[in-house]
Every structure is written in structure tokens, then in C-alpha cells.
């Protein structure tokens, strides 16, 4: 069957190739909605030939720009879009002076980078396990993907569903170190993330302040299209992490949040009715600079010494706990993966929080992830490093500052991402 042609570009519209239940596609879509950037979502498989020619690898998502260029990998995609307000007319006029999703404070900016990478790369394993290890979730996802990605193929639907389930479970669950020995730890990792996020969201609406940051968009990968939508983990999230569940909806509705939260500096008629008892004189830059005595009521207990430009400028205890979790899990995996890559291995073993993972697939891409974090660390000033070291556990985090890198990826040496030729996270795409 002939693959369908992509629809013509509208005015300054992006083509996003992915899936409506894809981890990273959901992350990118949340950002595009927040910025008001127009896009159309298209399935990858019917457009495989064009994606390979344009981006170099079939991933989710891949973005085609109106000028014919292609982008891959959500982290550099978001970086590039943030650096280009108004470029190609992608940003609406109302957003061209909008503040960055990166904190102005250097230490908090590094925290945002680390947490995004942790959500991107460590929580991926748990999200795939929840989707493909449980019958109800497997049936939900395989049916939707069979229709969305493989609907152009003339094969029985049941066959397509079995093919997808076997591929995903064999490669991204069993093939990525989820065994009877590690299964409980994988699931507990999600619960620890929930606990940390619940503590953060008890204090504020978004992870690093009064508006979404890069850390928020990173966590939308696992929390949105997987853990809040797949039946089994969604039940658990609603039960164990209701604030996280509400935050997911808030992030998806972030365009309205952007337009309404904290923008008033006066109360118009009908704005009282028992909802507010006092508002301080000024709401500067979209955020209150004074909160009256009656403004808490369980919504905020404290605001740190300074929230610059709507985001924190200090690391508080809830964020610190999330940083420790990222170091004890994600940074350990990045370190051991890099060592194995340097030795030319294709599989490696690792001990994470006292649990032994065996035969985990080596990823060249994740060596590059570590290189990016090390580069961010190297660019920090001494004061920012000192503040971060108060929270970072030395044993796990030393890989960020040790003099010699454990490995060199050789990926994107020219620094062209997201416009470089993409590679898969795992070799040819699926761990074998």
C-alpha cells in the first residue's frame, strides 16, 4: 500500500512525526502548546522513507520545518526553539518576549538540565515496563499503535498488535534489564519519583516556580503519555500522586495557565465572591510580590527568598530530594554505560541503590547525554558549584566533575543538534 503524503504546510506550521501515546512526542507537544507554536501531528511509519532521508533515524518525535530542515531529539529541539523567538515566524507575537523555560540562576539551570535528563532516560525503563508488562496496558497500547502507526499496512489487526507487543516487551522491558530481580526496584523508582514530585507540588504549581521550566517538560515524557494514561499506572498515580495527576493536566493546559495565572494587578468586578480575601499591591512580571495573610489556605506555605522571573533562585528541600534520586539512579547508569562503551562492550551490569541490573544494553547516545551534563557543569562558576555540591551525593555525582570523561561518544562533534544526523538511543533502535 502506498504511503500517504504529508499534508501541505500551513503558515509557519511544524510537522511533528510521532504518536499520540509517545513518551517524547507528548513532551514536545506540551512545549509547543505552551509556546503557542502551530503544528500537525503525523504518524512515523507511513512516512518512514522521508524521515530517514531528512533526519537520519526514525524516532519519535522528528520535526520537519517549513524551510525543509529536519530536527530530532527533544532536548536540543527545545533548546533551539527557545533560542529562536520569532525566527521563521514560529513563535506567536505574544510569546516573543516571554521568559525562558530555563532558570536564570546557574545552579537551578543545571538542576533543570539534570532533572530533564533523568526523566528522559532513567524513567523510560519504568514507563515501558508498566505499558508492556501488564495485560490491560499492553492491549490498550498495542491496539492504538496498530491503528495509528500501521494502519496503512494490509495485515490483520491482531497480527499487528502481537508484533508490536512482542517487539516492545522483548526489547524495551526484558531487553533493558527488567527481570524478576529488578522489577520491584523499577516500580519503586516511579513511586519515589511520585513522592518527591508530590512534595514539590505541595509548595508550588510547577516544579521550579510559578511557570513551567525545562524540568517540567522533561517530566511530561513519562508522566503524561505513559504513567497518567496507561490504565494500570494511571490508577496508581491517581491514588498515590494526585498532585502529579493534576500537574499533568495543568501542563497540557499551560497555554491557559500562561495567559491567566498571576497576570492581574487589580481585581475586576465579580472576581471576589469569596475566592480572594486580599491581594498585595503589585503582581510584578506575572507573579505576586506580596502575599496577604489569607492567601495561603493550603495552596502555598512559603515562597523562597527570591523567585526570579517566575522561577526559583534557590534549591529547596523537595527539589533537593529529587536531585538526590536522579544522582543515585540516572547518574550511576550514565557512568556505568560510559565505562562499558569505552571498553567496546554491548551489554553491562550495574548496581543501582543496592539492586543488581545485568545485561543492560550499552547506549552511545547516553554517553553523549553524560557529555552534555559534564559540559554544563564545567561552565558553572565556583559559587554555583558550591551550592550544588551541598545537594549532590559525591559517590554518584563525581562523574560530573572528575577530570577525565569515562568515554567519548564521537556523536555530533560539530554541535549541530538538533539538525545533525540522528542516532537511535540503542543501536538499530530496539535492544537485542
Secondary structure, 3 states (H helix, E strand, C coil): CCCCCCCCCCCCCEEEEECCCCHHHHHHHHHHHHHCCCEEEEECHHHHHHHHHHHCCCCCCEEECCCCCEEECHHHHHHHHHCCCCHHHCCCHHHCCCCCCCCCCHHHHHHHHHHHHHHHHHHHHHHHHHHHHCHHHHHHHHHHHHHHHHCCCCCCHHHHHHHHHHHHHHHHCHHHCCCCCCHHHHHHHHHHHHHHHHHHHCCCCECCECCCCHHHHHHHHHHHHHHCCCHHHHHHHHHHCHHHHHHHHHHHCHHHHHHHCCCCCCCCCCCCCCCCCCCCCCEECCEECCCCHHHCCCCCCCCCCCEECCEECCCCHHHHHHHHHHHHHHHHHHHHHHHHHHCCCCEEEEEECCEEEEEEECCHHHHHHHHHHHHHHHCCCHHHHHHHHCCCCHHHHHHHCCCCCCCCCCCCCCCCCCCCCCCCCCCCCCCC
